[in-house]
Amino acid sequence: DLWGGTHIMLSSIFFRNSRINVPNTRISKQTVKLNHNAIDSLQMESMIVNRTPTPRTKPTKDRLVFGKEFSDHMLEADWSKERGWTAPTVRPFGNISISPSSTVLHYAIECFEGMKAYKDASGDIRIFRPEKNYHRMVQSAHRLALPMMDKSSFLASLNKIVDVDRDWVPEGKGYSLYLRPTLIGTGTTLGVGPAANAKFYVIMSPVGPYYSEGWKAVKLLADERYVRAWPGGTGSAKVGGNYAPTILPQMEAASRGFSQVLWLFGPEHNITEAGTMNFFMFWKNKQGDPELVTPPLDSVILPGVTRDSIIELAKTWGEFKVTERAITMQDLMDGLKENRVMECFGAGTAAVVSPIKMIQFQENQLNIPLDPKDAKSEIGPLARKFADKLAQIQYGEVDHPWSVVVPRTEWTSIPLIFPGIAKPQAAYM
C-alpha cells in the first residue's frame, strides 16, 4: 500500500470495442476525485498599494514592441487550500519568488488571459469585454484544477491595477495597454496532482498598432506534420502548455517565408486556428448565399473574445449568414476554384483582425482574394469593417456595453520612500 486509503481495483478496461486486461492495478480514490476548488473572493477591502519610488521612463510610442516594456506596477494575490485567497497587493513591477519545485515549473500548471485597456478622447480608460475574459479564465483554471476568484474580485483587481498605472495607457488609435492576468500553481511538490497553492498576478505592457505601417496581409503554411490541439485536450483553454509546442512549427514556417501556421486537424484537414488567432472565411456557399463561416467551439478551438465579438456584430448587422461549422481544406480549395471565396482573416486580441492573402497546402499555393475594388489593398472590405467597428467600441467613440470605463479610485498607499521624493513620469503624448 504505497498511497494509503481505499483503492479501486480494475481487472479490465474497455476501449471502444476492445478489452484490455489490467494486472491488479490500484488507483487511489484521491487520484480520481475531481479537485473542486471553490471560487472564492479576493480580500479586496484589505488590498494594499505599494507605489514605486522609481517610476520607469516610458518608451516613446514609436518604440513600442509587443510585450517588451512593462508598466510600473503589478498586482498579485496568493491562494492556499487551507486559507483561500490572501488580500491582493499592488507593488512595483519585479520578479516573483517561487520554489524550484513549484508545479508550474514542472507540469505547466498555468493559465492566463490577454486583454487590452484603451484611452478614449476624453482621457478615460476603457477595458474591452472583461467579463468574457473572466469566464474563459474560469474555464481554463477548471481544466487545470486551479482555484479561481469570483467575477467581482477579478474585475475589481483589473480596475485597481489599471487605475494605478493609468498614465501608462498610450493615447491614439491602435495604441493600448495590454493586460496579462496569470494564474500559476506554486505548490512545492514533484507529485502530479491538484494545486495546493497558487498565485494570481497581473502585469501590463503598453503596445502600439499590430500593423504599424498599415495593413499587411499574411501568408500561412498549412502544415500537416504538426497538430495544435485535439479532442479532449486543452485547445479550448488558454494555458501555457498549448503555446510552447507551436514555437518550432512557427520557426520552420517563418524560415520558408510564411507569417504563421494554419493549424489543421483530422483526416479531412479541418481548419482550426490561424497562428494564435481564430479563423474566419467569408464566401458564397453552395446555395449562392453570402456567408461568414468560422470553426465551431469545441475542445480544439479557443473561444476568442474577438471571435465572439465579430460573430455578434455580424448577426446584429443582418447582412449575410453567420455560421459556426467545420471548414476543411477541400471546402476552401473548392470555394477558391469556383470563385466563391471573398475573404479569409484571423481574429484575436493582438491584431484584432489579420487579413490572409495566401495559404500553402501540400503542393497548392492558394491565393486568397482581398479587396476586388483595389488590387493594392492589403485587407478585404469585411475585415476592415470589423476592425473599424471594433475600434470605435474599444476607444469609446460609440456608446456600447462592451467598453467598460475604469473608475478613478482612491487607494491605501504604503510608500517605499518618503512622499514627494520620486516624481511621476509624464503620460504618453
N, C-alpha and C positions, 0 to 999 in steps of 0.2 A: 504494500500500500504506500505508494510514493507521495500521493497527494492528500490522503486522508478524506474522510467524509464518505457519503454514499456514492455509488457508481451506477452507471448504466451499462449493462452487458450487451454487446452486439455479437450475434453469431453470423449474420449475413447482411449485406447491403444490396438493394435492388437499384440498378442504374438503367433507366429506360427498361428494356426487356431482358436485361442480363442480371444474373445473381453472382455476387462476389462474396466468397466466404472470408470471414474475418476471425483470426485465431485469438479468442479470449481478450479482445481489445477492451480496455477500461477507460471510460470517459467520465471525468468528474462532472457533477451537476453544475459546478461553478463555470465550467467551460462552455456549457450550453445555455446558461442563463443569460438573457439579454441584460445589458447594462442600462437600466432605465434611470439615468441621472435626471433629477428634477430640473426644470427650467426655473431657476431662482432669480431674484432681483439683485442687482448690484446695490451696494450701500451708498447710493448717490448723495444722501444727506450728510454723509461723513467724508465726502470727497475733499481732497487737499490738492491745491495747485502750487507747486514749487516752480516759480518762474526763473528762467536762466539769467545769470548775472552777465553773460557774454553773448548777446544776440549775434547770430550769424550775419555775415554780409550776403545780401540776396544777389543772386546772379542776374544779369541783365536778361531781358526777355529773349533776345536773340541767341542766348547761350543755353537756353533750357533744353535739356535732353531727358527723355522719359526715364524716371526712376534714378537719376544720378544725384540730384540735390534734395535735401530734406529740410523741413521746417524746424523751428527752434525747439518744439516740444513734442512729446509723445504721451500717450495715455496707457496705463497698464493696470490690471487687476489680477489677483491670483485666486485660484479655487482649490479646495481640498475636499475630499469625500466626507471628512468629519465636520468641517466648519462651513462649507459652502463658499460663496464669494466674499472676498475682502472688499473694503471700500476702494474705489479706483483712485489712482494718483496721476496727476499730470506733472511731468518732470521734464527737465532738459533732455533733448534727444541724445541717446547714447547707447552703449552696449548693455545687454541684459546678461545676467549671470545665471547659468543653469548647470546642473551636474553633467559630466560626460556620459553618465548612464541614463540620462533623460530619454524617455521613449520616443520623443520626436526625432532624436538623432539616429536611432536605430531602426525604427519601424514606421517612420514618416507619418506619425500621428499628428497631422496638421491640416488645417483648412483655413481659407482666407476669403476675403471679398475684395472687389475692385469697384470703386465708385468715385464720383467727382463732385467738387463744390465749385460754383461759378459766382462771379461778381457781376451784378446787373448794373444798369446805367445809373441807378441812384446810390450805388455803393453797398447795397445789401448783398449778403452771401446766401446762395441757394444750393441745396443738395437735391440731386435728381433721383426721385423714387426710392428713398432709403428703406422704406418698408419692404420693397421687393428684395433688396439685398439681405435684409434681416431674415426673411422667410427662407431664402436659399441657404444662408449660413446655418440656420437651424437644421435643415435637411442634411447639409454636409457634416455638421457636428454629430448628428444622429447616426450617420453612416459609419463614422469612426468611433462611436461610443464615447464621444466627448461631451462634457457638460456645456450648457448654454444659458445665457441670461434671458430674462423676459424682454419683450419688444420695447417697452417704455425705457428700460435701463439702457438697451443698445442705442436707441435713438438719442437719449439724453447724453450719453457718453460721446457720441459723434458731435452733437451740438456743442458740447463743452469744449472739446479739443479744437474744433474748427473756430469757435469763438475766441479762444485764447490766441490762436495763430491766424486770425482773420486777415492781418496785413500781409500774409504770405500768399493770399489768393491773387494772382496776377489779373490785371484788367485786360479787356479786349476779347473779341470773338476768337474762339479757338484756344483760348488760354483758360486754365483751371487749376485747381489744387486736387491732385489725385489722393484718395484716401485708401489705405490698406489695413482694414481690420483683420487681425490674425488671431488664431486660436491654436495653441500647441499643447501637447502632452508633456508634462515635466516630471512625471513620476520617476523615481530613481530605482529602476529595476531593469534587468535584462530579460525578465519574463514577458511573454506576449500575453497581454490582457488589457482590460479596460483601464482607462486613465484613473489613477488615484489622486493625481494633482494635475493642474492645468494653468496656463497663463493666457490671458486675453490682452492684446495690445493693439494700438492704432498708431501708425506712422503716416506721414503725409509728405507729398512731393509735388512742387509746382511743375506744371507741364505746359508745353506750347502746342500748337496745331500739329496733328499727326502728319499732315501734308503741308509742311511749312512753305513750300513754293508752289502751292496749288495742287489740285487733284492729280494723282498719278495712278492709273490703273495697274493692277498687278498680274503677274504670270504665276500660275500654280502648277505644281507637279503632283499628279495623281499617282502615287507610288503604292503598288500592291504588296510590296515586301513588308510594310510596317502597318500596324493597327494601333490607333489611339486608344480605343475603348471597345468593350464587348458586353453583350447582355449579361446582367447580373453583376457587373463590375462597378467601378466608381465614376464612370464617364459623366453621370448626371450630377456629381458632387464637385465642388470647387476645392479640390485637395491637391497639395503639392506633388503627391505621387503621380498625378496624371501628366505633369509637365516635364519632369526630368527625362523620361524616355523619349520625348519628342524632339529633344535638342539635337541628337545625332542625325535623324532624318532631315531636320531643318537645315543643318550644316551641309549635308550632302545635296539637298535641293539648291541651296544658295551657291554651291560650287559649280552647279550646272546652269546658273543664271536665273533661277526661279526665286520669287519672293517668299513663298510659303508652300506648305504641303496641303494638298486636298486629301483629307482623310477618307478612306473607303472602308467598307466592311461587308463581308459575306461573299458568297459565290456570284451574286448578281452585281457586285461592286456598288453597293448603296453608298451614296454620298452622305457623309455625316457632318463634318465641320471643315472649315477653311482656315488652316492655321489654328489660331486660338479664337476664331470667330464662328458664329452661326452662318449657315449658307442659305441664300435666297436665289431663286430663279424666277424671272418674270417672262412669261411666254404666252403663246396662244395654245391652249390644249387641243386635243384631237377633235373636239367639238367646235373649235374655232373661237372659243371664248377667251378673252384676256384673263390670265390667272397668275397670282403670286403664290409660289409654292416654296415651302421650307420643310425639312425633315421633321417628323413628329417627335415630341418629347418622350423619351424612354430612358433606360439606364445607360444609353450610349451618348445621348445628346445633353449638353449642359443647358439648363433653362436660362438663357441670357436675358438680362433686363432690357437691353436694346432690342433683342429679338421680340420680346413681348410687346414692347412699345411700338415697333413697326407693324406688327400684326394688328394691334388695337387701333392705330391710326388708319391703316388701310381699311379696316372694317367700318370705321366711322365715315370715311370718305365715300364708300359705296360705289367706287368707280370700276372695280373689277373683282373677280372672285378671289378669295383668300383661302388657301388650302394647306393643311398640315398633313403631309403624307410622304411616303418613301419616294426618293428620287434616285434612279440608277444612272450609271454612266451611259447605258444604252438609251434611256429616256433623253438625256442631254444630247447625245450624238444624233438620234433620230430627229429631235427638235431642230438642231442646227442644220441638218441635211435638208429638212423641209422648210427652212427659213421661218420657223415658229418661235425661236428664242429671241427675245428682245434685249434682256439684260441678265447678268448674274452679279451678285455682290455679297461680300461678307458683312457682318454686323457685330459690333462689340463696343465695350466701353472706351477703349483707347482711340479707335479710329471713327467710331460711330458707324459709318458705312465705308466699305473699301471696295471700289469697283474692280471687276475682274475682266481682263481683256484676252487672256489665253490660258488654256489648260492642256497640259501634255499628259496623254494617257496612252500607255503602251507605245505604239508607233504613230499614234494620231496626234497631230497638233490641232487643237480645237480653238479656232478664233471666235471669241465672244463679241457680239455687237455692243456698241456703246451708244453714242448719240447719232441717229440716222440723219439728222439735220446739220451735224457739224463733224466732219471727218477728223478734225484735230482735237476734238473733245476727249478728255480722259475720264469722263463719268457719264453715265446714262441719265436721261431726264427723270426717271423714277427714283433712282438712288439719290440724285441731287435734291429732289423734292422732300424725301425723307430726311436727309441731312439738314436742309434748311428749316423744316418744320420742327425737328427736334431741337435745333439750336435756339429757335425762337422761344421754346418752352424752357430750356435749360437756363437761358440768360434772362428770363423774366420779361421778355418782350410781349408775350401774350399771357393772360391770366389762365393758369392751368393747375389742377391739383397735384400734378406730378412734380412740380417745382416747389420745394419746401424751404421757406426762409428760415435761416438760423437766427434765433433770437439773441440779442445782446444781453448778457447777464453779468451779474456781479459774482465774484468767486472769492473764497478764502485763499489767501496767498501767504505762504511762508517763504520770504525771500532768502536766498542763499548768501546775499551780502546786504549791506545797508541800503535802503531805498535811495534812489537818486544817483547812485554811482554809475550804473550802466544806462546808457541812453538807448532807447528803442531805435531800431533801424527804420528807415523810411520805407513806405509801402511802394509797391511796383508802380511805375508811371506808364 
